Amino acid sequence: MPNLCPHCHQPIRVSRPKAVKARDTSQMTDAELFKHYKAIAPMEDLKFWLANARMSDALRAGFQALKDAADVTSIPRPEFYRQFVRLQALWRVESNQRETVYRKRGYLLERLAVCRSINLTSSNPWRTIEVAA
């Protein structure tokens, strides 16, 4: 059953990313180039993420599953981007957590280096801090 508009009950047309064969773009006009790149954009975005983004194995499996599904079944473009944006959001959370851990680790290593350069003298009753020379 096709998706129907809730107001007018007409079928909603859905564009689908299509598998595009390799084409020589050097002979295309600007309009043909635009149409060609618009058709291949979703898959190219996904391929770029798979090739370049640093992510966990579980997240990579999600991106790969979306790529495989798009290759086989020709997912409607809005659904493809809905899933793609969800995966990107998960990647941002994961990436932010990883960067936060690295920042905290760097901060802790700096503090450890400072602490190692400081001696607490037990002979001093006030337990003052003396910086080692």
Contacts in CASP RR format, 6 or more apart in sequence:
PFRMAT RR
TARGET T0000
AUTHOR 0000-0000-0000
METHOD contacts of the structure
MODEL  1
MPNLCPHCHQPIRVSRPKAVKARDTSQMTDAELFKHYKAIAPMEDLKFWL
ANARMSDALRAGFQALKDAADVTSIPRPEFYRQFVRLQALWRVESNQRET
VYRKRGYLLERLAVCRSINLTSSNPWRTIEVAA
2 11 0 8 1.000
2 12 0 8 1.000
3 11 0 8 1.000
3 12 0 8 1.000
3 14 0 8 1.000
4 10 0 8 1.000
4 11 0 8 1.000
4 12 0 8 1.000
5 11 0 8 1.000
5 12 0 8 1.000
14 76 0 8 1.000
14 77 0 8 1.000
14 78 0 8 1.000
14 79 0 8 1.000
15 76 0 8 1.000
15 77 0 8 1.000
15 78 0 8 1.000
16 74 0 8 1.000
16 75 0 8 1.000
16 76 0 8 1.000
16 77 0 8 1.000
17 39 0 8 1.000
17 40 0 8 1.000
17 41 0 8 1.000
17 42 0 8 1.000
17 43 0 8 1.000
17 70 0 8 1.000
17 74 0 8 1.000
17 75 0 8 1.000
17 77 0 8 1.000
17 80 0 8 1.000
18 39 0 8 1.000
18 74 0 8 1.000
19 71 0 8 1.000
19 74 0 8 1.000
20 36 0 8 1.000
20 39 0 8 1.000
20 40 0 8 1.000
23 36 0 8 1.000
25 33 0 8 1.000
25 36 0 8 1.000
28 36 0 8 1.000
42 70 0 8 1.000
42 77 0 8 1.000
42 80 0 8 1.000
42 81 0 8 1.000
42 84 0 8 1.000
43 67 0 8 1.000
43 70 0 8 1.000
43 71 0 8 1.000
45 84 0 8 1.000
46 63 0 8 1.000
46 66 0 8 1.000
46 67 0 8 1.000
46 70 0 8 1.000
46 84 0 8 1.000
47 67 0 8 1.000
49 63 0 8 1.000
49 87 0 8 1.000
49 88 0 8 1.000
49 91 0 8 1.000
50 60 0 8 1.000
50 63 0 8 1.000
50 64 0 8 1.000
50 67 0 8 1.000
53 91 0 8 1.000
54 95 0 8 1.000
54 98 0 8 1.000
55 63 0 8 1.000
55 91 0 8 1.000
55 94 0 8 1.000
55 95 0 8 1.000
56 94 0 8 1.000
59 87 0 8 1.000
59 90 0 8 1.000
59 91 0 8 1.000
59 94 0 8 1.000
62 87 0 8 1.000
63 87 0 8 1.000
66 75 0 8 1.000
66 80 0 8 1.000
66 83 0 8 1.000
66 84 0 8 1.000
66 87 0 8 1.000
69 75 0 8 1.000
70 80 0 8 1.000
75 83 0 8 1.000
117 131 0 8 1.000
117 132 0 8 1.000
118 129 0 8 1.000
118 130 0 8 1.000
118 131 0 8 1.000
118 132 0 8 1.000
119 129 0 8 1.000
119 130 0 8 1.000
119 131 0 8 1.000
119 132 0 8 1.000
120 127 0 8 1.000
120 129 0 8 1.000
121 127 0 8 1.000
121 128 0 8 1.000
121 130 0 8 1.000
END
